[in-house]
Amino acid sequence: MANSSKVLVINGSYRDDGITDQAVEVSVAALNENGAETEIINLRDYPIEFCLNCRECTLQPGNSPGRCVLDDDMHALIEKIEAAQAFILASPTNFGSATAIYKRFMERLIAYAYWPWEQSYPKFRKADAAQKKAMLISSSAAPSWFGRWLFRTSKQLAMTAKTIGAEPVGTLFTGLANTEKHKRLPPKTVERARVLAAKLIST
Ligand SMILES: Cc1cc2nc3c(=O)[nH]c(=O)nc-3n(C[C@H](O)[C@H](O)[C@H](O)COP(=O)(O)O)c2cc1C
């Protein structure tokens, strides 16, 4: 991938400068050093509504995402997703899953499914032709081996990647994220963030 890659970062953490923000920050710094263009969307500051399950967007055929009936910033976010060549998808683990704001975003990605009423399951418009790349970032209070194995967060981030037409290049998972109030990202995690960021924009 050329150095002029556009990387869109979608962050589902609730906290400024928590473990997720720090992981995003070091990854973005590595991407910028390598000439990539980056944009960070912190979902905590980004006004999108819940999916209505009206299925209007899913009834529109074609490879492009269907248009949602809601008039909010998800339209702009889908345009950004379509324009990006790579993604960082990030969410801490809350109650064994991605955060509620991340799930709200993820559910709105149903626009990436073609799903007529007579069909019992959706066909994801981009899933068979994943041409983009995604780096996944998650964390938990539990140790990382346990968190990755037990919780759904990593799988939800991977499902998001597939939905928007991206193949995961790897997961940066920080365990024991709660041992101090202002926990800093461990040096080994910083190192791995830089490796994954390079992978994200390599050809
Ligand atoms: C409401 C809530 C639920 C949580 N549930 C879990 C959980 O099920 N398992 C776990 O290991 N950690 C859990 N945690 C800890 C978070 O995963 C941890 O604080 C987070 O990874 C830190 O991310 P941040 O620094 O970006 O906020 C929970 C935290 C909160 C606030």
The ligand as a Gaussian input file, in Angstrom:
#p B3LYP/6-31G(d) Opt

LIG

0 1
 C      -18.916000      -1.147000      32.860000
 C      -17.610000      -1.901000      32.807000
 C      -17.622000      -3.262000      32.550000
 C      -16.436000      -3.965000      32.459000
 N      -16.479000      -5.297000      32.196000
 C      -15.318000      -5.993000      32.106000
 C      -15.339000      -7.386000      31.829000
 O      -16.388000      -7.993000      31.605000
 N      -14.151000      -8.046000      31.817000
 C      -12.955000      -7.422000      32.055000
 O      -11.921000      -8.078000      32.040000
 N      -12.907000      -6.082000      32.266000
 C      -14.052000      -5.357000      32.306000
 N      -14.008000      -4.005000      32.537000
 C      -12.697000      -3.310000      32.603000
 C      -12.383000      -2.629000      31.251000
 O      -12.249000      -3.601000      30.241000
 C      -11.145000      -1.776000      31.339000
 O      -11.384000      -0.760000      32.286000
 C      -10.861000      -1.187000      29.978000
 O      -10.254000      -2.157000      29.184000
 C      -10.019000       0.036000      30.019000
 O      -10.177000       0.700000      28.781000
 P      -10.019000       2.297000      28.758000
 O       -8.795000       2.582000      29.573000
 O       -9.871000       2.649000      27.330000
 O      -11.246000       2.875000      29.379000
 C      -15.193000      -3.286000      32.653000
 C      -15.190000      -1.912000      32.920000
 C      -16.383000      -1.227000      33.015000
 C      -16.354000       0.257000      33.307000

